[in-house]
């Protein structure tokens, strides 16, 4: 299993519209990507703080898609890349980071 993490770094001037993200972007993403047979689910997390109480989080938001493999994610994502990437500006000015991780324990 592979986890595809889309991480939105926190910064002083970051804007993140949680309403739009949760009500528009994520339902669209799930609708488009979940039809692929390699899709295994998704989770979304909101950054709360860093290690010191009251300090800003490293990431304002995290989205984690599960797929059976990197190739399966790429096959699911590529046909919709323009739509999904084009929608980012509607909810944030953060530049997302993407990481593929092998899930070795649950």
Secondary structure, 3 states (H helix, E strand, C coil): CEEEEEEEECCCCCCECHHHHHHHHHHHHHHHHCCCCCEEEEEEEECCCCCCCCCCCCEEEEEEEEECCHHHHHHHHHCCHHHHHHCHHHCECCCEEEEEEECCCC
